Amino acid sequence: MATETVAKPRTSARVGVQKFGTFLSGMIMPNIGAFIAWGLITALFIKVGWIPVPELGGFGTNDKGAPNVGIVGPMVTYLLPLLIAYTGGRMVYDVRGGVVGAIATMGVIAGTDSPMFIGAMIMGPLGGWTMKQIDRLWDGKIRPGFEMLVNNFSAGIWGAALALGGFYGLSWVVKRFTEGAGSVVEFLVNNGLLPLTSIFIEPAKVLFLNNAINHGVLTPLGIQQSLEHGKSILFLLEANPGPGLGILLAYMFFGRGAARASAPGAAIIQFFGGIHEIYFPYVLMKPILILAAIGGGMTGIATLAITNSGLVAPAAPGSIIAVIAQTSRDSYIGVILAVVLAATVSFLIASLILRTSKNKGEDDLSAATSRMEAMKGKKSSVSSALVGDAGGRSDVAVLTRPVRNIVFACDAGMGSSAMGASVLRNKIKAAGFPDVKVTNSAIANLSDTYDVVVTHQDLTERAQPKTSSAVHYSVDNFMNSPKYDDIVELVKTSNAEDVASGTGTITEPAAATTEAAAAHGAHAAEPAADVEGKSVLLRESVILNGKAGDRDSAIDEAGQLLLDRGAVDMSYVHAMHEREESVSTYMGSFLAIPHGTNDAKEHIMHSAVSIIRYPEGIDWGGKQVKFVVGVAGINNEHLHILSSIAKIFTNKAQVAQLEEATTVEEVLELFGKVNA
């Protein structure tokens, strides 16, 4: 499918930092389990741990008088840096690059007496990249039978050379850098300036720059501090869940609309799940709320500094559970206070902002997307690819292949994308397409094998080049984006084989026929317009001037016409609302086709269709609707009329005729003897 070319980013520096941070994250995140293991062993078995064990903690002497080595020291000195180096080298040049990167890093480790995390982040990718360049020199020039010999010896020789270079050169440079950075941190702590780092860290989180800061600087320095002092405040500079929780709580009490409704669920996911990205859209909807995050962050850091508290290892993800699990034995009060006070200050500032401003965060996420397009100065390639662009309206979606494979992509591929994939997967299954695959991935691991790619709007620029043949969809909230309904409609549209046109192009309204039929268990069969003397569409079921002023009232009005026909009972009307809450029945071209859920079939007495026109239009979940068609069908008896409706609403001229009709007869005539 052809997609609109994404404009060259205006924020190329930010995107560059994001890419760098993503690469650093790619080396750290797969090895977080090892960091957690080291942190738990440290918290338990070191001299000041919960269960001091000299043989494990590496203190005291053995029965021969020699110092105990333990496993805490070797893990942080050798295991963790080598894992990082191998992962970094493998990212660049597969397993061969990982092996050479690990060999090279061993030289840096041996050349200093401090953990070489920064050295591993340099030597791992460097070893992989240089090995790749060397292999290119004799690619295709090795005589048959000598490939293994050349490959093994070239990797060994070059790995040894890099290890020597790391031992005599890079280890000294990295050690000086680490000592310098540590001195800066010590200066900030001693002078009470460390809380000021929130001025940079909190905005960086919202802009997805946190990986470069956290994994590139804070984690290596924090581990060095933890090794020396048994804990580090640096692990909580970025991972404190308090500031984000405070903002979400403020929306719960003082927000409006979708923001207020979704804030409780977001707060649970952010605080206990550790997915901080969940609160970013709430800040982006009202950017001044970044002051609340900064205030909360500064309060948390100040509390940690005053109480001399910290974690023994990184808390990843930034869940309160992970934070408590990695808290130093003497720091529980300080750490808990830091989280609670950070949330309190953030809540108070955010509440003040929301209460004193006219806009209390009631904007829905569709409006946020529109603002994003306005800032870009052009329509998003995502919206035009998914729903087309007909005179500025999202009327028709055009696809050239069915949607079979959807991927959610984010920075690390472990947090927000997994949550978003789970939400959309359930919606698609509920819509009757369990075979459509919905997965999640890190942007760095994307390949051009997907039909639809969903990303946060700040990350789309990075994902698009990797998946240029896919439809890209930007969202600003992975938990509760209204665009998920549009994606569900896209799945229905692209897989609706029964109503495909001769060219294979499928339109949104046409998909309504299959979708409505599927909702009632229908299969391919000859349509019938009359059932036991009862016509599917009667004159009295057509209203030219509906009285409803909103979506729910319009569903009630359409359902009442079906009730008046004796076609359904009241439970079916309730099911029409239930269906609307799960998947929107908006079809484009000012048309909505509300109908019941699949479980509501038993409440249908006979097939019937009602048609109501709203000349001034009503809001249907952010879309303008002028025609509401209520549907109740069994045994395919309503497919004929739905087919007629689909044909009409893909023809702008006929839609205009419907808008101008002055009598019910004109409407029935336009549908072409639907009862014949």
N, C-alpha and C positions, 0 to 999 in steps of 0.2 A: 504494500500500500504506500502510495506516495504521501509523504508528510512534509509539512512546511519547514523550510530550513530555519533553524534557530538563529536569531541574530547574534552577532558577536557580543559577548557579555561586556557590559559597561564596567563590571566589577572584576576585571581579570585578575587583579592582585588578590582579591578575596578568594576567587576560585582556585588560584594557584596555591594559596595557603591551605585551602580545603583539601586539595589533592595531596599536598605534602603531609597534612595531618592524617588523611586516610591511609597513606602508605605506612606512616608510623604506627597507626592503629592496627593495620594489617599484620605488623610484626608482633604487637603486644597481645591483641585480643585472643588469638588462638591459644595462647599460652597462659591465659588468666588462671586456669585451673592449677597450674604449677605455682603461680604466685600465691594463690589461696592456700595451697598445701604448705608452702614455706611459711606463710603467715600463721597458720594454725599450729604448726610444729614449733615456731618461735614463741608464740603466746603461751604454749603449754610447757615447754621443756627448758627454756633458758633459765639463767640463775634467778631472775626476778619473775619467772613465769608461774602459772597456776600449779604445775607439777614439775618442779625442777629435777632434771635428770642429767647429771654431769656427762654421761656417755653420749647422750643425744644432744644436749644443749651446748656442748663444747666448752665446758668450764671445769676447773679442778684438774686433778691428775689421776692417772690410772694406777693399778697396783705396782707398776714398774717405775713410777715416779715421773712418767712422761705426760705432758699436757694432753687432755682429751681433745680430739678433733671434732667429734660430734657430726651431725648432719646439717645443722643450721648454716654453719659457715660454708661448707662445700656446695650446698644448694645455691646460695646466693652468689658465691664466687664463680662457680663453674656451670652448674646446671642451667640456671635462668639465663645468663648471657649467651650460652651456646644454643639454647632453644630459640632465643630471639634471633641470633645470627643465622641459624639454619633456616628459620622461617623467612627471614628477609632475603637470603640468597635464593631460596626456592621460589619466592615471588618473582624474582627477576629471571631465573634460568632453571626452573624445575629442580629436581633432586640433585642434579650435578652442581648447580649453582649453590644449593643449600650446603652440600658437603664442603665445597671449597670455602664458602663463607664461614662455616664453623671452624675449619682448620685455621683460617686467617685470624679469626677472633681469639683463638687459643694463645697466639703470640701476644696480643694486647693484654689478655688476662694475666699471663705470666710476667709481663713487664711492669706490673704495678701491684700494690697491696690493697687496692680498693676495688669494689665491684665495677665491672666495665660494661654497664648497660649502654651508655652512649657509644662506647667503642664498638659494641656488638651491633648497634644500629647503623654504624658506619661500615664496618668491615664485612658484615653479612651481605648487604646488597652490593658492595664494591667487589667482593669476591665473586659473586654470581655474575655481575656485569662484565668484569674483565675476563672471566673464563669464557663467557659467551663470545666476546670479541676475538679471543685467541682461537677458539674452535672455528671461527669463520675463516681464519687464515688458510687452513688446510681442508676446509670442507670440500669433499669430492675428490681430493688429491691423494688419499691414503690407499695404498695397494690392498686389494682384498685379502682378508685373513689377518691383517695387522691393526684393524680398527680398535679392538679391545686393548691391545698393548699401548697404542698411541693415546687412547682416551684415558686409560688409568694412569699412565705415567705423566701425561700433560697435567691432569688434575692434581696429582701428587706433587709434582715439581712446582707448579704455580702456587698451590696451597702453601707449601713450605716457604716459598719466597715471600708470600704475603705475611705469613706468620712471623718471619724474621723482621720484615719491615714494620709490622705492628709492635714487635718486642722492642726494637731499637728506636722507633720513631713515634708512631701514633700513640702509643701508650703514654708517653710523656706529655704529648699535646693534650690528650683527653683528660689526663689527670690534672693538669694545670687548669683546664677549662672547668672541670668539676669542682676543684678547690675554689676557683674564682666565683662560680655560681653559688657555691655554698656560703662563701663569705658575704655575697650580696644578700642572701636569705637571712643569714645571721645578723647582718646590719639592720635589715628591715624588722626582724623580731626584736632586737635589742632596743630599737628606737620607736617601737610601737607603730611602725608603718606598714606592717604586713596586711592589715585589713584593707589598705588602699588598693591592693591587687584586685579586689572585686570590681573596681571601676573598669578594669580590662577583661577580667574573666567572665563576668555575667553577660555583657554584650556579645563576647566572643562565642559563648555557648549558643545563644539564639541565632547567631550567624553561622553555626556549624564549624567554628574554628577551634573548638575546644580540644580536639584530638591532638593538634600540633602543640598546644600548651600542656595538656595533661600528660600525654604519653611521651612527648618529646623532651620535656623539661622536668615537670613536677614528679613523675613516677621515678625516674632515675635518681634525682636528688633525694626524694623521700626514702627510697630504699637505702641510700648511703646513710642518711640520718638514723633510720631505724636500726641499721646494723650497729651504729655507734652508741645510740641512746635507748634502743629498745622500742622506739615509737617515732612518729613524725607527724607534724601538723600539716605537712604539704599534701598528704593523701586526701584531706578534706577541703582543700581550697576550692576544688571544682565539683567534688562528689557530694557535698552536703545537700540532702533533699529538702531542707527547710525552706529556702527562698521560693522554690517552685510551688511547694505546698501552700505557702501563704497566699500566693497570687490566686491559686485555684480556689482556696477557701473564700477569698474576697468575692470571686465571681459567684460562688454558691449563695452568698448572702446578699450581694448587692448588684449582681449582674442581671441581665434580662435575656429572654429568648433562648436561642440554641446554646449560647455560651453558658448561661446559668444551668440549663438542663443537662448539659454534658459534663460540667465541671466536677460533680461528685465522682463519676466513674473515672475521670482523668486523674483526680487526686489519689484514688486508690492505686491506680496503675503507676503513677509517678512515685508515690511514697513507698509502697511495698514492692512494686515491680522494678523500680529503679530506672524507668524509662523517662528521662528528663525531657526528651523531645516533645512529650505530650503537652507540656505547658507553653511551648514556644508560640503556637498560633494565637494563644490568648494574649501574649505580649505583642505580637505583630498586629493584632486587631486594634490595639491601643498602645503604641510604642512608648508612651510616657511611663507605662508600667515597668519599664526597665529600671526605673529608679527604685521601685519596690524590691526587685531582685538584687540590685546593688546594695541597698540598705540592709536587706536580710543577710546577704553574703558577708558584708563587713561586720555585722553583729556576730555572726557565727565564728568568724576568724578571730575577732577580738576575744570572744569567750574562750576559745581554745588556747589563745596565747596567755590570758590571765590565769587560767586553771592549769596551764602546762600540760595539756592533754593532746592525744594524738592516736593514730592507728599504727598497727605493727606492719601492715601491708596494704596494698591498694584495695579499695572497695569497688568492685566492678561486678555488676552494674551498681549505680549509686542508690541502692535500696537501703532503707533503714535496717533491714535484716543483715545485709552485707556489711554495713557500717558497724553494727553492734558486734558481729562475728569477728571483725578485725580490730576491735578496740583493745588498746593496751589495758592490762590488768588494773592499773592505777588511774585510768582515764574515763571510766564509765560515766561518772557524774558530769565531768566536763564535756564529754562528747554529746551526751543526751541534752545537756543544757544548751550546747551550741546549736543543735538541731531545733530544739523547741523555741529558743529565743530568735533564731533566724526566721523561723516560720511566723512567729508572733510579729516581729518588726515588719516583715514583708507583707503580712496580712493587714496591719494597721495602715501602712503607706498605700497599699493597693486599694483598700476600702475607702480611704480618704479621697483618692483620685476618682474612683468610680462614683462615689456619692456626690462629689462636687462638680461633676462634669455632666453635660447634657447627654452625651453618648455613654451609656453605661455598659457597653459591650454587647448590645443586643444585635449587632450586625451578624448575619449568618455567614457561613463560610463561602457561599457563592459570591456574596458581596466582596469578601476579601480577595477572591480570585479576580474579580473585576478590577479592584484597585491595583492588583499586581499587573494586570494587562495595561492599565492606564499608566503605571509607572514605566512600563516597558515602551510605551508609545505605540503599541501595535497589539493586535489580537494574538492570543497565545496559540502556538502551533498545536497544543494539546486539544483545546476546545474546537478548533477548526477541523482537526483530524477525526475527532470522535463524532461531532454532531453537525459537521458541515458549516457553511456560512451562506445563508440565503437572506440577503438584504439585512444582515445584522442579526437575524434570528437563528437559533439553533433548531432548525426544523427537521432536517433529514441527515441521517448518518449513512455514509456510503462505504462499503467494505468490499474487498476483492477476495477475502478468504475468511472462513469461520474462525472465531476466537477459540483456541484450544489451550493456550498456555499463557498465563498471566504471572508476572513477577513484581513483587514489591522490593524496591531497592533503597537502602539508606547507607549511612557511612560504614557501619560495622556489620550490618546484616544480621544483628542479633536481638535488637530491641524493638524499636518502633515498627520496623518493616514486618517483623514476625507477628506483631499485634494486628497490624493492618491486614496482612494476608489472612489471618484467622477470621477477622470480621467479614471481609469480602467473601471468603470461602463459604461461610455459613449463608450469606445472602444468595450466592449463586446456587448453592444446593437447594435452598428454599424455593428458588425460582424454577427448579426442575432440571438443572444441568450439572449433576454430580460428577460427570466425566471431565469437566473443564478443570485443568490443573492450576492451582494458585499457590505459588511458592514465595519465598523471600530470599534475598541475596545481598551481599555487600556490593556496592557499585563497582569496586575494583574487580570483582569476579564475574561481572555481566558478560554475556556473549550475545551475538546477534541471532538468537534462536527463539525469541519470544514474540508473541502476537501483540501483547499489551504490556507496557512498563509503567508502573505507578511509583512516583517519587514525591518527596516533599518539594514544594515549589522552589526552594533555595538550592536544590540539588539536581534539578532537571537538566541544567546546562552541562553537567558532568556526565549524566547517564545517557543523554541523547546520542553522542558520537559513537558509543559502544554498541548501541542497538538501533541503528539508523533505519532499519526496515520495519520497526515496530511502531505501534501507535503509543505516543507518550501522553500520560495523564498526570497533571500536577495537582496535588492536594495540599492543604495547609493544616490538616489534622488527620493523623493516621487512625484515630479511634472512631470518629463520628462524622466523616466527610459526607456531605450530601452527594458528592460526585460518585460515590459507590453505586447509588441507584442508577446513574447514567451508565456506568460500566456494566451493570446487570442488564440494562436495556440493550447495550451494545452486544453482549453475549447472546441475548435472545434474537436480536436482529440478524446477526451474522450466521446463526445456526438455524434460522427458520427456513428450512429447505422447501416447505410446502408453499411458501408465498414468494419464492425467489423469482425475479424477473428473468427475461430471456437472456440477459447479459450476465446474470449472476449477481447483480447488484440488489441489495435488499434495503428497504426503507423502514424507518421506525414505525409509521402507522401500519404498514403491511405486517410487521411482526406482531401487531396486536392480535391478528386472527389466530396465529399459532399459539401465542401466549395465553389468550383467553381460553382457547380450546384445551391447552395443556392443564389449565387451572381446573378444568372439569373432567379430566380424564378422557378427552376426545382423541380419536385417531382418524386417519384418513378414511373418508367415506363420502358418499354422495350427500350433499346438503339437502335438507328438507325445510320448506318454509311453513308448511302446515302440519300440525300434529293433532290428530283427533279433533279436527275442526278448529283448532286454536292457532291463529296466525302469530308469527314471531313478532311482527311490528304492526301495530294498529294506529289508526289516526289519533286516538285519544292518548297515545303514548308519546306524542310529539308536542313539545312546548316551544314556542318561538321566543318567549320572554321569561326566562327563569327568574325566580325571586331570590335565590340564594346570593349571599354576599361573600362567601368564603368556600373553601374546598369541602370542609366537613358538611356544611349545610347543603352544598350541591350534591354530595353523595346521598344525603338523606332524601333530597328531592327526587333524584333519579331512582333511588330505592323505593320511594313511595309509589311511583308509577308502576313499578314491578309488583308491589303489594296490591295495588288497586286491580291489577290484572289477575290476581290470584296465582301468579307464577311462582312466588316465593313466600316464605314466612319471615317474621321479624328477625329471626336469628341470621338469615342470609344477609340482611342489611347490616347487622353488626359485623358480619364477616367481611363485608365490603370495606368497612373502616379498618378492620384488622389487616386486610390485604394492603391497604394504602399505607399503613404504618410500616409494613415490612419492605414493600417494593412499590415505588410510585407507578401509577398507571398512566402518567403523562406520556403521550406518544409523539408530540411535536405537532406543528401546523395548527396550534390552538386547540388540540384535541386531547381529551382524557377519556379513558374507558374503564371506569371503576367496576369491579366485579368481586365476587367472594373468593375465599380461599378454597383450596382443593378439598379440605375437610367439610366444606359447606355444601357439597353436592346433595346431601340428603335433605337439605332444606329447599330444594328446587322442585316445584310441582310440574311445571312445564317450561319450555324455552320461551324467553321473551327478551325484547330489547326496548329501551326507552331512549329518547333523544331530546335533549334540552339545549337551547341556545341562550347564551348570555351576551347580548350585543355589546355591553360595555366591558366585558371580560372580567374574570375573577382570578385571584392569585392561587396558583396550584403548586405550592412548594417552591415559590420563586419563579415559576413560569406562568405566562398569561394563557388562560384557557377561555375559549368562547363557546365550545361545544363539548357537552358531557354526554356520553353514551353509556347508559347502564346496561349491563350484560348478565343474563342468567341463561345458561345453556347446558343441555344434556344430549348425548347421542348425536353430536354434530349438527343439531337442528338449527343452530344460530350462525353457522359458518357462512352461509350464503350472504346474509346481511352484513356480517363483518367484512367479508371480501369486498362488498360494494363500498362500505365505508372506507376501507383501506385504499381502494382505487381513487375515490373522490378526494381524500385528504393528501394524496400525493400529487394532486393537480391543483395548482394555485388558482386557475380560472374557476374551477368548480367550487373551491373553497370560498372564493369571492361571491359566487352565485348563492351559496348557502347563507353568507352574511347578508345578502341583499334580499333574500326571500321574504315575501309578505304574507304568504299563506302556507298552511301545513301541506296542502296539495303540491305546492312547488317543491317542497322538500322530498315528499314521497316520489314524485315524478323524477327527481334528480337521481334517487337511488335506483330507479328503473324497475318498477314492479317487483319489489323484493318479496312479495308474498305469492308471486306466480309460481 
